[in-house]
Amino acid sequence: MYWLILVISVFPLLGFIVLGIYLLYSAVSGRGMTPPEPEAPFVLHLRYKLRGIIGLVFACAATYSLYKMVVLGLADLK
C-alpha cells in the first residue's frame, strides 16, 4: 500500500525539493527572482525577503517526507 502512495507522491515531492533548492539558490546568489516593485503589496516583499527560509523549509520537509515514505515502503515489504 505504501508503494502506491510513494509512486503517486514522488513527483510532487521532487517538485518541492527543486523549488526549495531554487529559492535557496536565489537567496544566496541574489539572482533568479526580481525584487518586487516599491508599491507592491506587503506579502510580496515578505516573500522576497524570506525566500531562503521558505526554500529551506520546502526542501527539508519534502526530503523528510520522501525518506519516511521509502522507509515505510521497505517496512511494508517485510
C-alpha positions in Angstrom: 0.0 0.0 0.0 2.8 2.4 0.8 4.4 1.8 -2.6 1.3 3.1 -4.3 1.4 6.3 -2.2 5.1 6.6 -2.9 4.7 6.3 -6.7 1.8 8.9 -6.7 3.7 11.3 -4.4 7.2 11.1 -5.8 6.8 13.8 -8.5 5.2 16.5 -6.3 7.8 15.9 -3.6 10.6 16.1 -6.2 9.0 19.4 -7.3 9.0 20.8 -3.8 12.7 19.8 -3.4 13.6 21.5 -6.7 11.6 24.6 -5.7 13.3 24.7 -2.3 16.7 24.5 -3.9 15.8 27.2 -6.4 14.6 29.5 -3.6 17.8 28.8 -1.6 19.9 29.5 -4.7 18.1 32.7 -5.3 18.5 33.9 -1.7 22.3 33.1 -1.6 23.2 34.4 -5.1 20.7 37.2 -5.4 19.8 36.0 -8.9 16.7 34.3 -10.2 14.0 36.4 -8.7 13.4 40.1 -9.4 12.7 42.3 -6.4 9.1 43.5 -6.1 8.1 47.0 -7.0 8.1 49.6 -4.2 4.3 49.8 -4.3 3.8 46.1 -4.4 1.7 44.5 -1.5 3.4 43.7 1.8 3.1 40.0 1.2 5.3 40.1 -2.0 8.0 42.0 -0.1 7.8 39.5 2.7 8.0 36.5 0.4 11.0 38.1 -1.4 12.9 38.7 1.9 12.1 35.2 3.4 12.7 33.1 0.2 15.8 31.5 1.7 13.9 30.3 4.8 10.9 29.2 2.8 13.2 27.3 0.4 14.9 25.5 3.3 11.6 24.5 4.8 10.3 23.2 1.4 13.4 21.2 0.7 13.7 19.7 4.2 10.1 18.9 4.6 9.9 17.2 1.1 13.1 15.3 1.7 12.0 14.0 5.1 8.6 13.0 3.6 10.2 11.2 0.8 12.6 9.4 3.2 9.8 8.4 5.5 7.7 7.1 2.6 10.6 4.9 1.4 11.3 3.6 4.9 7.6 2.7 5.4 7.5 1.2 1.9 10.5 -1.0 2.7 8.9 -2.0 6.1 5.8 -2.9 4.2 7.8 -5.4 2.0 9.0 -7.3 5.1 
